[in-house]
């Protein structure tokens, strides 16, 4: 894809998406040693500059981009006063800057709707590949078993899917894209591929044994039911799918219900609430910029004698970035929902608009709601999906403006 990108820039972004998700530098030390991700990033930026596209990423281009710049400005300046400067700087370089660069590349890489459709389709295929090994290990009985509950935890092995919780998060956030693309696709071959991807995502989530993953499946089912035109049929299908899925991991349902036990009998569930509380207490000590990006476990170890991540998105956000981080990130997400509503309203008034735009808005809307709810069970501040959706919305707005001149960019 990098080679093809010399002639077709959109393939450079697809290559970078693979790099972000798989993080090859972690699996192959020689790639990490030569800073492969940075080299590819510099190459893609050079393509953008040479082709005169960098101005698309200016703060005047879209409100979401302005909010994105503000948020990452706060992320990077938090390093200067971080609980551990060197640790925070390394985290910002390895993770935060990678995500920020991805957003800039995203908004500068699409010239037509077909390019965006290809990106989403490739994203779904990549997620399907990430699920292959965990599903294989589950059916082969290789996944680890939680003693006492008899739950198999099949784990992702690389990149953003490393661990059973990360695997469940990655799969559930991909389900809305596969589902709505499947519902809107007319090509029978593509429709079959999307159906297969949808089933793979559900199977991988169940095989992970993650309670947050099951919560994500229930949320997806509820959102899909809400959007369904024939709710009776949708209800029967979804209940049947849940029953079949539960059969993949015996005792899973009993394990899921323990998430309601926030007492000492279940430290895993209890830690999600404690993670939020510790984040708030960190912000009380450092209210403006928090303890610095990436420093939550270090500050938690020093102040609360518990050196693990928050396992709570809001605890991580509040603790690491303080009041400034909460306000800037909240503004970014608010603008994303506002943009979805704006695009939906336009599509509702104009039946001639390509239905793919509505499909994309449904997927973005459902994924944002899903991640906001399961944020109580996982730390996800630097999960690429938030910023990918923001990029999709900016690109969609610009493509609509270009294709349909009556689409109002300014309110």
C-alpha positions as a Markdown table, in Angstrom:
| # | Residue | x | y | z |
|---|---|---|---|---|
| 1 | Unk | 0.0 | 0.0 | 0.0 |
| 2 | Unk | 2.9 | 2.3 | 0.7 |
| 3 | Unk | 4.3 | 1.7 | -2.8 |
| 4 | Unk | 0.9 | 2.2 | -4.4 |
| 5 | Unk | 0.5 | 5.5 | -2.4 |
| 6 | Unk | 3.1 | 7.1 | -4.7 |
| 7 | Unk | 0.4 | 7.2 | -7.3 |
| 8 | Unk | -2.7 | 7.0 | -5.1 |
| 9 | Unk | -2.4 | 8.9 | -1.8 |
| 10 | Unk | -5.5 | 7.2 | -0.2 |
| 11 | Unk | -3.5 | 4.0 | 0.1 |
| 12 | Unk | -0.9 | 5.7 | 2.3 |
| 13 | Unk | -3.6 | 6.2 | 5.0 |
| 14 | Unk | -4.7 | 2.6 | 4.7 |
| 15 | Unk | -1.1 | 1.6 | 5.3 |
| 16 | Unk | -0.9 | 3.9 | 8.3 |
| 17 | Unk | -4.1 | 2.4 | 9.7 |
| 18 | Unk | -2.6 | -1.0 | 9.6 |
| 19 | Unk | 0.5 | 0.3 | 11.4 |
| 20 | Unk | -1.5 | 2.0 | 14.1 |
| 21 | Unk | -3.6 | -1.1 | 14.8 |
| 22 | Unk | -0.8 | -3.7 | 14.6 |
| 23 | Unk | 2.0 | -1.5 | 15.9 |
| 24 | Unk | 4.7 | -3.6 | 14.1 |
| 25 | Unk | 7.5 | -2.0 | 16.1 |
| 26 | Unk | 6.3 | -3.9 | 19.2 |
| 27 | Unk | 6.3 | -7.2 | 17.5 |
| 28 | Unk | 9.5 | -6.8 | 15.4 |
| 29 | Unk | 12.3 | -5.2 | 17.4 |
| 30 | Unk | 14.3 | -4.2 | 14.2 |
| 31 | Unk | 11.3 | -2.1 | 13.0 |
| 32 | Unk | 11.1 | -0.5 | 16.4 |
| 33 | Unk | 14.8 | 0.3 | 16.4 |
| 34 | Unk | 14.6 | 2.2 | 13.1 |
| 35 | Unk | 11.5 | 4.0 | 14.2 |
| 36 | Unk | 9.5 | 2.5 | 11.4 |
| 37 | Unk | 6.2 | 4.2 | 12.4 |
| 38 | Unk | 7.9 | 7.6 | 12.4 |
| 39 | Unk | 9.5 | 7.0 | 9.0 |
| 40 | Unk | 6.2 | 6.1 | 7.4 |
| 41 | Unk | 4.5 | 9.0 | 9.1 |
| 42 | Unk | 7.1 | 11.5 | 7.7 |
| 43 | Unk | 6.7 | 9.9 | 4.3 |
| 44 | Unk | 2.9 | 10.4 | 4.3 |
| 45 | Unk | 3.3 | 14.0 | 5.5 |
| 46 | Unk | 5.7 | 14.6 | 2.7 |
| 47 | Unk | 3.1 | 13.3 | 0.2 |
| 48 | Unk | 0.4 | 15.6 | 1.7 |
| 49 | Unk | 2.7 | 18.6 | 1.5 |
| 50 | Unk | 3.9 | 17.9 | -2.0 |
| 51 | Unk | 0.3 | 17.5 | -3.2 |
| 52 | Unk | -0.8 | 20.8 | -1.5 |
| 53 | Unk | -3.2 | 19.2 | 0.9 |
| 54 | Unk | -1.9 | 20.3 | 4.2 |
| 55 | Unk | -4.1 | 23.4 | 4.4 |
| 56 | Unk | -7.1 | 21.0 | 4.7 |
| 57 | Unk | -5.8 | 20.3 | 8.3 |
| 58 | Unk | -5.9 | 24.0 | 9.3 |
| 59 | Unk | -7.9 | 25.1 | 12.3 |
| 60 | Unk | -10.1 | 27.2 | 10.0 |
| 61 | Unk | -11.2 | 24.3 | 7.9 |
| 62 | Unk | -13.6 | 22.8 | 10.4 |
| 63 | Unk | -14.7 | 23.2 | 14.0 |
| 64 | Unk | -13.9 | 19.6 | 14.8 |
| 65 | Unk | -10.3 | 20.1 | 13.6 |
| 66 | Unk | -10.0 | 23.2 | 15.9 |
| 67 | Unk | -11.2 | 21.2 | 18.8 |
| 68 | Unk | -8.8 | 18.4 | 18.0 |
| 69 | Unk | -5.9 | 20.8 | 17.9 |
| 70 | Unk | -6.9 | 22.2 | 21.2 |
| 71 | Unk | -7.2 | 18.8 | 22.9 |
| 72 | Unk | -3.9 | 17.5 | 21.7 |
| 73 | Unk | -2.2 | 20.8 | 22.6 |
| 74 | Unk | -3.4 | 20.2 | 26.1 |
| 75 | Unk | -2.2 | 16.6 | 25.9 |
| 76 | Unk | 1.3 | 17.7 | 24.9 |
| 77 | Unk | 1.7 | 20.6 | 27.3 |
| 78 | Unk | 0.6 | 18.2 | 30.1 |
| 79 | Unk | 4.0 | 16.5 | 29.6 |
| 80 | Unk | 5.9 | 19.5 | 30.8 |
| 81 | Unk | 4.4 | 19.3 | 34.3 |
| 82 | Unk | 3.8 | 15.5 | 34.4 |
| 83 | Unk | 4.2 | 13.4 | 37.4 |
| 84 | Unk | 7.1 | 11.7 | 35.6 |
| 85 | Unk | 8.4 | 13.9 | 32.7 |
| 86 | Unk | 10.4 | 11.2 | 30.9 |
| 87 | Unk | 7.7 | 8.6 | 31.1 |
| 88 | Unk | 5.0 | 11.1 | 29.9 |
| 89 | Unk | 7.2 | 12.3 | 27.1 |
| 90 | Unk | 7.8 | 8.7 | 25.9 |
| 91 | Unk | 4.1 | 7.9 | 26.0 |
| 92 | Unk | 3.2 | 11.1 | 24.2 |
| 93 | Unk | 5.8 | 10.3 | 21.5 |
| 94 | Unk | 4.8 | 6.6 | 21.0 |
| 95 | Unk | 1.0 | 6.9 | 21.4 |
| 96 | Unk | -0.4 | 10.4 | 21.4 |
| 97 | Unk | 1.6 | 11.8 | 18.6 |
| 98 | Unk | 0.8 | 8.7 | 16.5 |
| 99 | Unk | -3.0 | 9.3 | 16.9 |
| 100 | Unk | -2.7 | 13.0 | 16.3 |
| 101 | Unk | -0.7 | 12.5 | 13.1 |
| 102 | Unk | -3.3 | 9.9 | 12.0 |
| 103 | Unk | -6.1 | 12.5 | 12.3 |
| 104 | Unk | -4.2 | 15.0 | 10.2 |
| 105 | Unk | -3.5 | 12.4 | 7.5 |
| 106 | Unk | -7.1 | 11.3 | 7.6 |
| 107 | Unk | -8.7 | 14.7 | 6.8 |
| 108 | Unk | -6.1 | 15.3 | 4.1 |
| 109 | Unk | -6.4 | 12.0 | 2.2 |
| 110 | Unk | -9.9 | 11.7 | 0.7 |
| 111 | Unk | -11.0 | 13.3 | -2.5 |
| 112 | Unk | -14.3 | 11.4 | -3.2 |
| 113 | Unk | -16.8 | 9.3 | -1.4 |
| 114 | Unk | -15.6 | 6.1 | -2.9 |
| 115 | Unk | -12.2 | 6.6 | -1.2 |
| 116 | Unk | -14.0 | 6.9 | 2.2 |
| 117 | Unk | -16.1 | 3.8 | 1.5 |
| 118 | Unk | -12.9 | 1.9 | 0.6 |
| 119 | Unk | -11.3 | 3.0 | 3.9 |
| 120 | Unk | -14.2 | 1.8 | 6.0 |
| 121 | Unk | -14.4 | -1.6 | 4.2 |
| 122 | Unk | -10.6 | -2.1 | 4.7 |
| 123 | Unk | -11.0 | -1.2 | 8.3 |
| 124 | Unk | -13.6 | -3.9 | 8.8 |
| 125 | Unk | -11.3 | -6.4 | 7.0 |
| 126 | Unk | -8.4 | -5.5 | 9.3 |
| 127 | Unk | -10.5 | -6.0 | 12.4 |
| 128 | Unk | -11.6 | -9.4 | 11.1 |
| 129 | Unk | -8.0 | -10.4 | 10.7 |
| 130 | Unk | -7.3 | -9.3 | 14.3 |
| 131 | Unk | -10.0 | -11.6 | 15.5 |
| 132 | Unk | -8.7 | -14.7 | 13.7 |
| 133 | Unk | -6.2 | -16.0 | 16.2 |
| 134 | Unk | -8.3 | -15.3 | 19.4 |
| 135 | Unk | -11.2 | -17.2 | 17.8 |
| 136 | Unk | -8.9 | -20.1 | 16.8 |
| 137 | Unk | -7.4 | -20.3 | 20.2 |
| 138 | Unk | -10.9 | -20.3 | 21.8 |
| 139 | Unk | -12.1 | -23.3 | 19.8 |
| 140 | Unk | -8.8 | -25.1 | 20.3 |
| 141 | Unk | -9.0 | -24.5 | 24.1 |
| 142 | Unk | -5.7 | -22.6 | 24.2 |
| 143 | Unk | -7.1 | -19.4 | 25.8 |
| 144 | Unk | -6.5 | -18.8 | 29.5 |
| 145 | Unk | -9.2 | -19.9 | 31.9 |
| 146 | Unk | -10.3 | -17.8 | 34.9 |
| 147 | Unk | -10.3 | -20.3 | 37.8 |
| 148 | Unk | -13.4 | -20.4 | 39.9 |
| 149 | Unk | -15.6 | -19.1 | 37.1 |
| 150 | Unk | -14.6 | -21.4 | 34.3 |
| 151 | Unk | -14.4 | -18.6 | 31.8 |
| 152 | Unk | -12.1 | -18.7 | 28.8 |
| 153 | Unk | -10.3 | -15.5 | 28.1 |
| 154 | Unk | -9.0 | -15.6 | 24.6 |
| 155 | Unk | -6.5 | -12.7 | 24.2 |
| 156 | Unk | -5.5 | -10.6 | 21.3 |
| 157 | Unk | -1.7 | -10.9 | 20.8 |
| 158 | Unk | -0.6 | -7.7 | 19.1 |
| 159 | Unk | -1.2 | -4.0 | 18.8 |
| 160 | Unk | -4.4 | -2.5 | 20.0 |
| 161 | Unk | -5.9 | -5.9 | 20.5 |
| 162 | Unk | -3.3 | -7.1 | 23.1 |
| 163 | Unk | -5.2 | -8.7 | 26.0 |
| 164 | Unk | -8.7 | -9.9 | 26.4 |
| 165 | Unk | -10.3 | -6.6 | 27.3 |
| 166 | Unk | -8.6 | -4.7 | 24.5 |
| 167 | Unk | -9.7 | -7.4 | 22.1 |
| 168 | Unk | -13.3 | -7.0 | 23.2 |
| 169 | Unk | -13.2 | -3.3 | 22.9 |
| 170 | Unk | -11.7 | -3.4 | 19.4 |
| 171 | Unk | -14.3 | -5.9 | 18.3 |
| 172 | Unk | -17.4 | -4.2 | 19.7 |
| 173 | Unk | -16.4 | -0.8 | 18.3 |
| 174 | Unk | -16.2 | -2.4 | 14.9 |
| 175 | Unk | -19.6 | -4.0 | 15.0 |
| 176 | Unk | -21.6 | -0.8 | 14.2 |
| 177 | Unk | -19.6 | -0.3 | 11.1 |
| 178 | Unk | -20.0 | -3.9 | 9.9 |
| 179 | Unk | -23.7 | -3.9 | 10.8 |
| 180 | Unk | -24.8 | -0.6 | 9.1 |
| 181 | Unk | -22.5 | -1.3 | 6.1 |
| 182 | Unk | -24.2 | -4.7 | 5.8 |
| 183 | Unk | -27.7 | -3.2 | 6.0 |
| 184 | Unk | -26.9 | -0.6 | 3.4 |
| 185 | Unk | -24.8 | -2.7 | 0.9 |
| 186 | Unk | -26.5 | -3.9 | -2.3 |
| 187 | Unk | -23.6 | -5.9 | -3.7 |
| 188 | Unk | -24.2 | -9.5 | -2.7 |
| 189 | Unk | -20.6 | -10.5 | -2.4 |
| 190 | Unk | -19.7 | -7.5 | -0.2 |
| 191 | Unk | -22.9 | -8.1 | 1.8 |
| 192 | Unk | -21.8 | -11.7 | 2.5 |
| 193 | Unk | -18.3 | -10.5 | 3.5 |
| 194 | Unk | -19.8 | -7.9 | 5.9 |
| 195 | Unk | -22.1 | -10.5 | 7.4 |
| 196 | Unk | -19.1 | -12.8 | 8.0 |
| 197 | Unk | -17.2 | -9.9 | 9.6 |
| 198 | Unk | -20.2 | -9.1 | 11.8 |
| 199 | Unk | -20.3 | -12.7 | 13.1 |
| 200 | Unk | -16.5 | -12.8 | 13.6 |
| 201 | Unk | -16.7 | -9.7 | 15.7 |
| 202 | Unk | -19.4 | -11.1 | 17.9 |
| 203 | Unk | -17.6 | -14.5 | 18.3 |
| 204 | Unk | -14.3 | -12.7 | 19.2 |
| 205 | Unk | -16.1 | -10.6 | 21.8 |
| 206 | Unk | -17.7 | -13.6 | 23.4 |
| 207 | Unk | -14.4 | -15.7 | 23.2 |
| 208 | Unk | -12.6 | -12.8 | 25.0 |
| 209 | Unk | -14.7 | -13.5 | 28.2 |
| 210 | Unk | -14.8 | -9.8 | 28.8 |
| 211 | Unk | -17.8 | -8.5 | 30.8 |
| 212 | Unk | -17.3 | -5.1 | 29.2 |
| 213 | Unk | -17.4 | -6.8 | 25.8 |
| 214 | Unk | -20.8 | -8.4 | 26.6 |
| 215 | Unk | -22.1 | -5.1 | 27.8 |
| 216 | Unk | -20.9 | -3.7 | 24.4 |
| 217 | Unk | -22.9 | -6.4 | 22.6 |
| 218 | Unk | -26.0 | -5.6 | 24.6 |
| 219 | Unk | -25.6 | -1.8 | 23.8 |
| 220 | Unk | -25.1 | -2.6 | 20.1 |
| 221 | Unk | -28.2 | -4.7 | 20.1 |
| 222 | Unk | -30.2 | -1.9 | 21.7 |
| 223 | Unk | -28.9 | 0.7 | 19.3 |
| 224 | Unk | -29.6 | -1.5 | 16.3 |
| 225 | Unk | -33.1 | -2.2 | 17.6 |
| 226 | Unk | -33.7 | 1.5 | 18.0 |
| 227 | Unk | -32.7 | 2.1 | 14.4 |
| 228 | Unk | -34.6 | -0.9 | 13.0 |
| 229 | Unk | -37.7 | -0.3 | 10.9 |
| 230 | Unk | -39.2 | -3.7 | 11.8 |
| 231 | Unk | -38.5 | -3.9 | 15.5 |
| 232 | Unk | -40.4 | -7.2 | 16.0 |
| 233 | Unk | -38.2 | -9.1 | 13.6 |
| 234 | Unk | -35.1 | -7.3 | 14.9 |
| 235 | Unk | -35.9 | -8.3 | 18.5 |
| 236 | Unk | -36.3 | -12.0 | 17.6 |
| 237 | Unk | -33.0 | -12.1 | 15.6 |
| 238 | Unk | -31.0 | -10.3 | 18.3 |
| 239 | Unk | -32.3 | -12.5 | 21.1 |
| 240 | Unk | -31.4 | -15.6 | 19.0 |
| 241 | Unk | -27.9 | -14.3 | 18.3 |
| 242 | Unk | -27.3 | -13.6 | 22.0 |
| 243 | Unk | -28.4 | -17.1 | 23.0 |
| 244 | Unk | -26.2 | -18.7 | 20.4 |
| 245 | Unk | -23.3 | -16.5 | 21.2 |
| 246 | Unk | -23.5 | -17.4 | 24.9 |
| 247 | Unk | -23.1 | -21.0 | 24.0 |
| 248 | Unk | -19.6 | -20.2 | 22.8 |
| 249 | Unk | -18.4 | -19.5 | 26.3 |
| 250 | Unk | -20.1 | -21.6 | 29.1 |
| 251 | Unk | -20.7 | -19.8 | 32.4 |
| 252 | Unk | -20.2 | -16.5 | 30.7 |
| 253 | Unk | -23.6 | -15.0 | 31.7 |
| 254 | Unk | -22.9 | -15.7 | 35.4 |
| 255 | Unk | -19.5 | -14.1 | 35.0 |
| 256 | Unk | -21.1 | -11.0 | 33.3 |
| 257 | Unk | -23.5 | -10.4 | 36.2 |
| 258 | Unk | -20.6 | -10.2 | 38.7 |
| 259 | Unk | -19.8 | -6.8 | 37.2 |
| 260 | Unk | -22.7 | -5.5 | 39.3 |
| 261 | Unk | -20.8 | -6.5 | 42.4 |
| 262 | Unk | -18.7 | -3.5 | 43.4 |
| 263 | Unk | -17.6 | -5.0 | 46.7 |
| 264 | Unk | -14.3 | -6.7 | 47.6 |
| 265 | Unk | -15.5 | -10.0 | 46.4 |
| 266 | Unk | -14.8 | -8.9 | 42.8 |
| 267 | Unk | -11.8 | -6.7 | 42.6 |
| 268 | Unk | -11.9 | -6.5 | 38.8 |
| 269 | Unk | -15.4 | -4.9 | 38.8 |
| 270 | Unk | -14.6 | -2.9 | 41.9 |
| 271 | Unk | -11.5 | -1.5 | 40.3 |
| 272 | Unk | -13.5 | 0.3 | 37.6 |
| 273 | Unk | -15.2 | 2.5 | 40.1 |
| 274 | Unk | -12.0 | 3.0 | 42.1 |
| 275 | Unk | -10.3 | 4.0 | 38.9 |
| 276 | Unk | -12.7 | 6.8 | 38.5 |
| 277 | Unk | -12.4 | 7.9 | 42.1 |
| 278 | Unk | -8.6 | 7.9 | 42.0 |
| 279 | Unk | -8.7 | 10.0 | 38.8 |
| 280 | Unk | -10.8 | 12.6 | 40.5 |
| 281 | Unk | -8.5 | 12.6 | 43.5 |
| 282 | Unk | -5.5 | 13.1 | 41.2 |
| 283 | Unk | -7.2 | 16.0 | 39.6 |
| 284 | Unk | -7.9 | 17.4 | 43.1 |
| 285 | Unk | -4.1 | 17.4 | 43.6 |
| 286 | Unk | -3.3 | 18.8 | 40.1 |
| 287 | Unk | -6.6 | 20.4 | 38.9 |
| 288 | Unk | -5.4 | 22.2 | 35.7 |
| 289 | Unk | -3.5 | 19.6 | 33.7 |
| 290 | Unk | -3.6 | 16.5 | 35.8 |
| 291 | Unk | -0.7 | 14.2 | 36.3 |
| 292 | Unk | 0.3 | 14.3 | 32.7 |
| 293 | Unk | -0.6 | 12.0 | 29.7 |
| 294 | Unk | 0.4 | 8.4 | 30.4 |
| 295 | Unk | 1.2 | 8.9 | 34.0 |
| 296 | Unk | -2.0 | 7.6 | 35.6 |
| 297 | Unk | -0.4 | 4.2 | 36.8 |
| 298 | Unk | 2.7 | 6.0 | 38.2 |
| 299 | Unk | 0.8 | 8.6 | 40.2 |
| 300 | Unk | -1.7 | 5.9 | 41.3 |
| 301 | Unk | 1.2 | 3.7 | 42.6 |
| 302 | Unk | 2.8 | 6.6 | 44.5 |
| 303 | Unk | -0.4 | 8.1 | 46.0 |
| 304 | Unk | -2.7 | 5.1 | 46.3 |
| 305 | Unk | -0.3 | 2.1 | 46.2 |
| 306 | Unk | -2.0 | 0.5 | 43.2 |
| 307 | Unk | 0.1 | 0.8 | 40.1 |
| 308 | Unk | -2.3 | -0.2 | 37.3 |
| 309 | Unk | -4.3 | 1.7 | 34.7 |
| 310 | Unk | -7.7 | 3.2 | 35.6 |
| 311 | Unk | -9.7 | 0.7 | 33.7 |
| 312 | Unk | -12.1 | 3.7 | 33.5 |
| 313 | Unk | -12.0 | 6.2 | 30.6 |
| 314 | Unk | -13.3 | 9.0 | 32.7 |
| 315 | Unk | -10.9 | 8.4 | 35.6 |
| 316 | Unk | -8.0 | 8.3 | 33.1 |
| 317 | Unk | -9.2 | 11.6 | 31.4 |
| 318 | Unk | -9.7 | 13.5 | 34.6 |
| 319 | Unk | -6.6 | 12.2 | 36.3 |
| 320 | Unk | -4.2 | 12.6 | 33.5 |
| 321 | Unk | -5.4 | 15.9 | 31.9 |
| 322 | Unk | -7.3 | 17.6 | 34.7 |
| 323 | Unk | -10.0 | 20.3 | 34.1 |
| 324 | Unk | -8.5 | 21.5 | 30.8 |
| 325 | Unk | -8.5 | 18.0 | 29.4 |
| 326 | Unk | -12.0 | 17.2 | 30.4 |
| 327 | Unk | -13.3 | 20.5 | 28.8 |
| 328 | Unk | -11.4 | 20.1 | 25.6 |
| 329 | Unk | -12.2 | 16.4 | 25.1 |
| 330 | Unk | -15.8 | 17.0 | 26.0 |
| 331 | Unk | -16.1 | 19.8 | 23.5 |
| 332 | Unk | -14.6 | 17.5 | 20.8 |
| 333 | Unk | -17.2 | 14.8 | 21.4 |
| 334 | Unk | -20.0 | 17.3 | 21.6 |
| 335 | Unk | -19.0 | 18.7 | 18.2 |
| 336 | Unk | -19.0 | 15.2 | 16.7 |
| 337 | Unk | -22.6 | 14.5 | 17.8 |
| 338 | Unk | -23.6 | 18.0 | 16.6 |
| 339 | Unk | -22.0 | 17.3 | 13.2 |
| 340 | Unk | -23.8 | 13.9 | 12.9 |
| 341 | Unk | -27.1 | 15.6 | 13.6 |
| 342 | Unk | -26.4 | 18.3 | 11.0 |
| 343 | Unk | -25.6 | 15.8 | 8.3 |
| 344 | Unk | -28.6 | 13.6 | 9.2 |
| 345 | Unk | -30.9 | 16.6 | 9.0 |
| 346 | Unk | -29.6 | 17.4 | 5.6 |
| 347 | Unk | -30.0 | 13.9 | 4.3 |
| 348 | Unk | -33.5 | 13.7 | 5.8 |
| 349 | Unk | -34.5 | 16.8 | 3.7 |
| 350 | Unk | -32.8 | 15.5 | 0.5 |
| 351 | Unk | -33.7 | 12.0 | -0.7 |
| 352 | Unk | -31.3 | 12.3 | -3.6 |
| 353 | Unk | -28.2 | 12.2 | -1.4 |
| 354 | Unk | -26.1 | 9.0 | -1.6 |
| 355 | Unk | -27.5 | 6.7 | 1.1 |
| 356 | Unk | -23.9 | 5.7 | 2.1 |
| 357 | Unk | -23.6 | 9.0 | 4.0 |
| 358 | Unk | -26.5 | 8.0 | 6.2 |
| 359 | Unk | -25.0 | 4.6 | 6.7 |
| 360 | Unk | -21.8 | 6.2 | 7.8 |
| 361 | Unk | -23.5 | 8.6 | 10.2 |
| 362 | Unk | -25.4 | 5.7 | 11.9 |
| 363 | Unk | -22.2 | 3.8 | 12.4 |
| 364 | Unk | -20.4 | 6.8 | 13.9 |
| 365 | Unk | -23.3 | 7.7 | 16.1 |
| 366 | Unk | -23.6 | 4.1 | 17.4 |
| 367 | Unk | -19.9 | 3.7 | 18.0 |
| 368 | Unk | -19.6 | 7.0 | 19.9 |
| 369 | Unk | -22.5 | 6.0 | 22.2 |
| 370 | Unk | -21.1 | 2.5 | 22.7 |
| 371 | Unk | -17.6 | 3.8 | 23.6 |
| 372 | Unk | -19.0 | 6.4 | 25.9 |
| 373 | Unk | -20.9 | 3.8 | 27.9 |
| 374 | Unk | -18.3 | 1.1 | 28.1 |
| 375 | Unk | -15.8 | 3.9 | 29.0 |
| 376 | Unk | -16.8 | 3.0 | 32.6 |
| 377 | Unk | -15.1 | -0.4 | 32.1 |
| 378 | Unk | -11.9 | 0.5 | 30.2 |
| 379 | Unk | -9.4 | 3.3 | 29.8 |
| 380 | Unk | -9.6 | 4.4 | 26.2 |
| 381 | Unk | -8.4 | 8.0 | 26.0 |
| 382 | Unk | -5.8 | 7.2 | 23.3 |
| 383 | Unk | -7.9 | 4.7 | 21.5 |
| 384 | Unk | -7.7 | 5.7 | 17.8 |
| 385 | Unk | -11.5 | 5.2 | 17.2 |
| 386 | Unk | -12.5 | 8.5 | 18.8 |
| 387 | Unk | -10.2 | 10.5 | 16.4 |
| 388 | Unk | -11.0 | 8.3 | 13.4 |
| 389 | Unk | -14.7 | 9.1 | 13.8 |
| 390 | Unk | -13.9 | 12.8 | 14.1 |
| 391 | Unk | -11.9 | 12.5 | 10.9 |
| 392 | Unk | -14.8 | 10.7 | 9.2 |
| 393 | Unk | -17.2 | 13.5 | 10.1 |
| 394 | Unk | -14.9 | 16.3 | 8.8 |
| 395 | Unk | -14.3 | 14.4 | 5.5 |
| 396 | Unk | -18.0 | 13.6 | 5.2 |
| 397 | Unk | -18.9 | 17.3 | 5.7 |
| 398 | Unk | -16.4 | 18.4 | 3.0 |
| 399 | Unk | -17.5 | 15.7 | 0.5 |
| 400 | Unk | -21.1 | 16.7 | 1.0 |
| 401 | Unk | -20.2 | 20.4 | 0.5 |
| 402 | Unk | -18.3 | 19.5 | -2.7 |
| 403 | Unk | -21.0 | 17.2 | -4.1 |
| 404 | Unk | -24.1 | 19.0 | -3.0 |
| 405 | Unk | -23.5 | 22.8 | -3.1 |
| 406 | Unk | -26.7 | 23.5 | -1.1 |
| 407 | Unk | -25.3 | 21.7 | 1.9 |
| 408 | Unk | -24.5 | 24.4 | 4.4 |
| 409 | Unk | -21.1 | 24.2 | 6.0 |
| 410 | Unk | -21.7 | 27.2 | 8.3 |
| 411 | Unk | -24.7 | 27.3 | 10.6 |
